[in-house]
Amino acid sequence: MRGACSMTYRQLYQALLADLNQAGRESARFDATQLLSHFCRADRAFLLSKGDLPCPEPAAKQLWAAAKRLKQGEPLQYILGSWEFYGLPFAVGPGVLIPRPDTEVVVEKCLALMQAVPAPAVCDLCSGSGAIALALWRHLPGAAVTAVELSPEAATYLRQNIQTLSGGAVQLLLGDVLQPLPLPKYDLIVSNPPYITLEEMQTLSPQVRREPEMALYGGKDGLTFYRGIAAGYYSNLNPGGWLVFEIGCSQQESVLAILQQQGYTNLFCQPDLAGLPRCAGGQRPIIAPGDTPDAPC
């Protein structure tokens, strides 16, 4: 057969799986399935029904080239160029944080908080690929969503995802969230900020080390952005508005203490599917007419 590989799709999958296992990939089966589906258009159903057909040589070459990159430590998501989050396909690549399933609990909590707010104004700080911003825009009817990002590399993917998934409806703002930004008031401010500590940075896997450090490192104790955002954006919340963070699994007490010190009330912490603390936040109090409480620190 002209242009065909000497291996069938099933043989190619088995060879790829053996190669990745030999390289010590703990997720070898998942990786092999994803690569075969992407580069050879052969998912599990295809393997079951047409796995004995020969695979075209160009596709097989692309597959083995991708496997080499994977074994060299490049994240699978970067190799594929796209990754799903909350049912939406996000363009990803070098320079942008990869959306993770754990972050979906943040989206769920935000949706619950905004359920009774008509056409809420939402701001996503440290937006990265836009995963949170675009998931919220998709599921909050009439929401006006702004995504703030500092990195030009990440903003390239953010801009692409905004255009693809919202038709440009989500507003992109380039800026450093730790510096004063000319922002209006919002019903919800949400952020998955850098929160890895200096000590934890030394223990990251080779794949995670390929992701941008500026999206991971949250200062020596991992709390730099929580302090800056909680203090700096209180005045950007409408009375009754919410500030919601993704947090590291050991940061619950510290982040809640920061929020309390800054005057937020109705504090909460939400676990992820593994039962680990993953989402924390609080509310700017609703001030009754005539009340003149002290301004938050």
C-alpha positions as a Python dict, from the first residue, in 0.01 Angstrom:
ca = {
    (1, 'M'): (0, 0, 0),
    (2, 'R'): (157, 332, -109),
    (3, 'G'): (250, 562, 180),
    (4, 'A'): (153, 304, 442),
    (5, 'C'): (341, 209, 759),
    (6, 'S'): (463, -148, 799),
    (7, 'M'): (265, -160, 1126),
    (8, 'T'): (-107, -176, 1175),
    (9, 'Y'): (-270, 78, 1405),
    (10, 'R'): (-294, -185, 1679),
    (11, 'Q'): (69, -286, 1642),
    (12, 'L'): (173, 76, 1644),
    (13, 'Y'): (-19, 138, 1965),
    (14, 'Q'): (136, -166, 2132),
    (15, 'A'): (486, -61, 2023),
    (16, 'L'): (429, 294, 2147),
    (17, 'L'): (294, 170, 2480),
    (18, 'A'): (598, -57, 2528),
    (19, 'D'): (833, 232, 2442),
    (20, 'L'): (672, 468, 2691),
    (21, 'N'): (664, 201, 2962),
    (22, 'Q'): (1033, 135, 2907),
    (23, 'A'): (1099, 507, 2944),
    (24, 'G'): (930, 498, 3284),
    (25, 'R'): (617, 695, 3198),
    (26, 'E'): (370, 627, 3479),
    (27, 'S'): (85, 741, 3253),
    (28, 'A'): (210, 542, 2953),
    (29, 'R'): (-128, 394, 2858),
    (30, 'F'): (-304, 730, 2874),
    (31, 'D'): (-21, 901, 2685),
    (32, 'A'): (-17, 637, 2411),
    (33, 'T'): (-394, 661, 2367),
    (34, 'Q'): (-385, 1041, 2345),
    (35, 'L'): (-94, 1050, 2099),
    (36, 'L'): (-240, 783, 1872),
    (37, 'S'): (-577, 956, 1867),
    (38, 'H'): (-424, 1296, 1790),
    (39, 'F'): (-158, 1209, 1531),
    (40, 'C'): (-314, 900, 1373),
    (41, 'R'): (-684, 981, 1424),
    (42, 'A'): (-722, 643, 1590),
    (43, 'D'): (-915, 644, 1916),
    (44, 'R'): (-1015, 336, 2117),
    (45, 'A'): (-1324, 271, 1907),
    (46, 'F'): (-1113, 288, 1590),
    (47, 'L'): (-860, 42, 1734),
    (48, 'L'): (-1136, -203, 1816),
    (49, 'S'): (-1304, -184, 1476),
    (50, 'K'): (-1020, -103, 1235),
    (51, 'G'): (-703, -166, 1430),
    (52, 'D'): (-572, -420, 1176),
    (53, 'L'): (-550, -159, 899),
    (54, 'P'): (-200, -28, 818),
    (55, 'C'): (-119, 317, 952),
    (56, 'P'): (3, 573, 694),
    (57, 'E'): (377, 640, 722),
    (58, 'P'): (351, 1021, 767),
    (59, 'A'): (120, 978, 1066),
    (60, 'A'): (345, 714, 1218),
    (61, 'K'): (648, 944, 1184),
    (62, 'Q'): (463, 1227, 1354),
    (63, 'L'): (361, 989, 1632),
    (64, 'W'): (718, 874, 1703),
    (65, 'A'): (847, 1232, 1691),
    (66, 'A'): (585, 1330, 1948),
    (67, 'A'): (678, 1032, 2166),
    (68, 'K'): (1041, 1146, 2161),
    (69, 'R'): (940, 1493, 2280),
    (70, 'L'): (730, 1338, 2555),
    (71, 'K'): (1021, 1124, 2679),
    (72, 'Q'): (1239, 1436, 2682),
    (73, 'G'): (1004, 1593, 2935),
    (74, 'E'): (778, 1810, 2722),
    (75, 'P'): (422, 1813, 2861),
    (76, 'L'): (171, 1604, 2668),
    (77, 'Q'): (-65, 1902, 2652),
    (78, 'Y'): (195, 2118, 2478),
    (79, 'I'): (261, 1844, 2225),
    (80, 'L'): (-110, 1812, 2146),
    (81, 'G'): (-154, 2190, 2138),
    (82, 'S'): (-494, 2175, 2303),
    (83, 'W'): (-643, 2058, 2631),
    (84, 'E'): (-998, 2029, 2759),
    (85, 'F'): (-1119, 2218, 3064),
    (86, 'Y'): (-1479, 2227, 3181),
    (87, 'G'): (-1587, 2077, 2850),
    (88, 'L'): (-1410, 2341, 2640),
    (89, 'P'): (-1097, 2295, 2423),
    (90, 'F'): (-820, 2539, 2516),
    (91, 'A'): (-517, 2610, 2299),
    (92, 'V'): (-202, 2563, 2510),
    (93, 'G'): (171, 2558, 2451),
    (94, 'P'): (504, 2676, 2590),
    (95, 'G'): (460, 2986, 2802),
    (96, 'V'): (111, 2918, 2941),
    (97, 'L'): (-6, 2720, 3243),
    (98, 'I'): (-188, 2398, 3152),
    (99, 'P'): (-552, 2390, 3274),
    (100, 'R'): (-602, 2118, 3535),
    (101, 'P'): (-913, 1929, 3648),
    (102, 'D'): (-862, 2046, 4009),
    (103, 'T'): (-938, 2401, 3897),
    (104, 'E'): (-1289, 2302, 3789),
    (105, 'V'): (-1400, 2315, 4155),
    (106, 'V'): (-1317, 2689, 4144),
    (107, 'V'): (-1548, 2732, 3846),
    (108, 'E'): (-1822, 2533, 4019),
    (109, 'K'): (-1799, 2750, 4332),
    (110, 'C'): (-1806, 3072, 4129),
    (111, 'L'): (-2112, 2957, 3936),
    (112, 'A'): (-2290, 2877, 4262),
    (113, 'L'): (-2205, 3217, 4411),
    (114, 'M'): (-2326, 3400, 4098),
    (115, 'Q'): (-2639, 3192, 4045),
    (116, 'A'): (-2872, 3464, 4171),
    (117, 'V'): (-2678, 3760, 4026),
    (118, 'P'): (-2818, 3876, 3690),
    (119, 'A'): (-2554, 3949, 3425),
    (120, 'P'): (-2267, 3956, 3676),
    (121, 'A'): (-1946, 4153, 3624),
    (122, 'V'): (-1654, 3912, 3660),
    (123, 'C'): (-1276, 3958, 3660),
    (124, 'D'): (-1026, 3671, 3632),
    (125, 'L'): (-679, 3771, 3757),
    (126, 'C'): (-371, 3576, 3638),
    (127, 'S'): (-592, 3434, 3365),
    (128, 'G'): (-332, 3230, 3174),
    (129, 'S'): (-508, 3037, 2899),
    (130, 'G'): (-840, 3188, 3006),
    (131, 'A'): (-976, 2859, 3137),
    (132, 'I'): (-1166, 3007, 3433),
    (133, 'A'): (-1274, 3325, 3254),
    (134, 'L'): (-1414, 3147, 2951),
    (135, 'A'): (-1581, 2867, 3148),
    (136, 'L'): (-1760, 3131, 3356),
    (137, 'W'): (-1854, 3336, 3049),
    (138, 'R'): (-2001, 3026, 2887),
    (139, 'H'): (-2214, 2936, 3189),
    (140, 'L'): (-2318, 3277, 3328),
    (141, 'P'): (-2580, 3427, 3095),
    (142, 'G'): (-2508, 3791, 3015),
    (143, 'A'): (-2189, 3802, 3221),
    (144, 'A'): (-1933, 4072, 3142),
    (145, 'V'): (-1598, 3898, 3190),
    (146, 'T'): (-1249, 4050, 3197),
    (147, 'A'): (-933, 3838, 3187),
    (148, 'V'): (-610, 3993, 3319),
    (149, 'E'): (-269, 3847, 3227),
    (150, 'L'): (88, 3978, 3247),
    (151, 'S'): (284, 3730, 3034),
    (152, 'P'): (298, 3810, 2658),
    (153, 'E'): (348, 3439, 2587),
    (154, 'A'): (41, 3335, 2785),
    (155, 'A'): (-158, 3625, 2639),
    (156, 'T'): (-105, 3481, 2291),
    (157, 'Y'): (-300, 3170, 2388),
    (158, 'L'): (-548, 3370, 2596),
    (159, 'R'): (-627, 3594, 2298),
    (160, 'Q'): (-672, 3290, 2073),
    (161, 'N'): (-900, 3115, 2321),
    (162, 'I'): (-1108, 3428, 2375),
    (163, 'Q'): (-1166, 3460, 2003),
    (164, 'T'): (-1237, 3090, 1948),
    (165, 'L'): (-1457, 3025, 2251),
    (166, 'S'): (-1633, 3359, 2304),
    (167, 'G'): (-1605, 3531, 1967),
    (168, 'G'): (-1409, 3807, 2137),
    (169, 'A'): (-1675, 3875, 2401),
    (170, 'V'): (-1438, 3834, 2695),
    (171, 'Q'): (-1221, 4142, 2749),
    (172, 'L'): (-843, 4090, 2763),
    (173, 'L'): (-636, 4325, 2977),
    (174, 'L'): (-257, 4302, 2987),
    (175, 'G'): (-119, 4398, 3325),
    (176, 'D'): (52, 4301, 3650),
    (177, 'V'): (-211, 4214, 3909),
    (178, 'L'): (27, 4316, 4190),
    (179, 'Q'): (31, 4673, 4054),
    (180, 'P'): (-268, 4911, 4061),
    (181, 'L'): (-488, 4849, 3758),
    (182, 'P'): (-765, 5080, 3628),
    (183, 'L'): (-1047, 4836, 3692),
    (184, 'P'): (-1415, 4904, 3768),
    (185, 'K'): (-1620, 4722, 4032),
    (186, 'Y'): (-1713, 4356, 3999),
    (187, 'D'): (-1956, 4109, 4149),
    (188, 'L'): (-1687, 3842, 4138),
    (189, 'I'): (-1309, 3848, 4127),
    (190, 'V'): (-1146, 3509, 4082),
    (191, 'S'): (-785, 3404, 4054),
    (192, 'N'): (-572, 3094, 4021),
    (193, 'P'): (-250, 3277, 4113),
    (194, 'P'): (105, 3144, 4135),
    (195, 'Y'): (121, 2969, 4474),
    (196, 'I'): (413, 2724, 4471),
    (197, 'T'): (663, 2791, 4751),
    (198, 'L'): (1038, 2822, 4702),
    (199, 'E'): (1089, 2481, 4862),
    (200, 'E'): (821, 2316, 4648),
    (201, 'M'): (971, 2461, 4328),
    (202, 'Q'): (1274, 2236, 4382),
    (203, 'T'): (1059, 1921, 4383),
    (204, 'L'): (847, 1977, 4071),
    (205, 'S'): (842, 1708, 3803),
    (206, 'P'): (1033, 1765, 3478),
    (207, 'Q'): (704, 1814, 3295),
    (208, 'V'): (578, 2082, 3535),
    (209, 'R'): (917, 2256, 3517),
    (210, 'R'): (847, 2312, 3146),
    (211, 'E'): (553, 2533, 3241),
    (212, 'P'): (623, 2905, 3299),
    (213, 'E'): (781, 2976, 3638),
    (214, 'M'): (596, 3306, 3663),
    (215, 'A'): (267, 3111, 3663),
    (216, 'L'): (388, 2878, 3940),
    (217, 'Y'): (612, 3058, 4187),
    (218, 'G'): (418, 3246, 4453),
    (219, 'G'): (708, 3378, 4659),
    (220, 'K'): (907, 3213, 4936),
    (221, 'D'): (595, 3107, 5129),
    (222, 'G'): (365, 3085, 4824),
    (223, 'L'): (136, 3359, 4955),
    (224, 'T'): (258, 3672, 4774),
    (225, 'F'): (-34, 3692, 4533),
    (226, 'Y'): (-297, 3611, 4795),
    (227, 'R'): (-178, 3902, 5006),
    (228, 'G'): (-155, 4140, 4711),
    (229, 'I'): (-489, 4053, 4556),
    (230, 'A'): (-689, 4039, 4880),
    (231, 'A'): (-562, 4384, 4981),
    (232, 'G'): (-545, 4546, 4638),
    (233, 'Y'): (-885, 4449, 4496),
    (234, 'Y'): (-1118, 4485, 4795),
    (235, 'S'): (-1228, 4823, 4660),
    (236, 'N'): (-1294, 4668, 4317),
    (237, 'L'): (-1569, 4450, 4458),
    (238, 'N'): (-1928, 4566, 4479),
    (239, 'P'): (-2072, 4539, 4832),
    (240, 'G'): (-2169, 4173, 4859),
    (241, 'G'): (-1921, 4077, 4588),
    (242, 'W'): (-1695, 3774, 4620),
    (243, 'L'): (-1322, 3709, 4594),
    (244, 'V'): (-1242, 3346, 4507),
    (245, 'F'): (-899, 3181, 4491),
    (246, 'E'): (-758, 2849, 4391),
    (247, 'I'): (-520, 2746, 4670),
    (248, 'G'): (-255, 2485, 4735),
    (249, 'C'): (-367, 2193, 4950),
    (250, 'S'): (-170, 2317, 5255),
    (251, 'Q'): (-265, 2685, 5230),
    (252, 'Q'): (-620, 2684, 5365),
    (253, 'E'): (-552, 2841, 5704),
    (254, 'S'): (-306, 3100, 5570),
    (255, 'V'): (-531, 3221, 5288),
    (256, 'L'): (-840, 3239, 5509),
    (257, 'A'): (-641, 3439, 5765),
    (258, 'I'): (-531, 3683, 5492),
    (259, 'L'): (-892, 3728, 5379),
    (260, 'Q'): (-1014, 3783, 5734),
    (261, 'Q'): (-741, 4041, 5802),
    (262, 'Q'): (-849, 4237, 5495),
    (263, 'G'): (-1212, 4256, 5605),
    (264, 'Y'): (-1375, 3977, 5400),
    (265, 'T'): (-1661, 3787, 5561),
    (266, 'N'): (-1849, 3462, 5498),
    (267, 'L'): (-1517, 3287, 5443),
    (268, 'F'): (-1522, 2940, 5290),
    (269, 'C'): (-1294, 2663, 5171),
    (270, 'Q'): (-1405, 2408, 4913),
    (271, 'P'): (-1233, 2069, 4861),
    (272, 'D'): (-1154, 1919, 4522),
    (273, 'L'): (-1263, 1571, 4411),
    (274, 'A'): (-974, 1419, 4606),
    (275, 'G'): (-1100, 1587, 4924),
    (276, 'L'): (-807, 1833, 4939),
    (277, 'P'): (-858, 2206, 5007),
    (278, 'R'): (-860, 2371, 4662),
    (279, 'C'): (-1084, 2678, 4658),
    (280, 'A'): (-1108, 2952, 4920),
    (281, 'G'): (-1271, 3290, 4930),
    (282, 'G'): (-1477, 3551, 5104),
    (283, 'Q'): (-1728, 3829, 5055),
    (284, 'R'): (-1704, 4205, 5076),
    (285, 'P'): (-1967, 4291, 5337),
    (286, 'I'): (-2291, 4456, 5234),
    (287, 'I'): (-2291, 4786, 5423),
    (288, 'A'): (-2627, 4914, 5542),
    (289, 'P'): (-2713, 5281, 5474),
    (290, 'G'): (-2566, 5504, 5743),
    (291, 'D'): (-2299, 5256, 5850),
    (292, 'T'): (-1945, 5392, 5859),
    (293, 'P'): (-1720, 5096, 5941),
    (294, 'D'): (-1344, 5128, 5942),
    (295, 'A'): (-1186, 5069, 5603),
    (296, 'P'): (-1007, 4735, 5569),
    (297, 'C'): (-633, 4734, 5620),
}
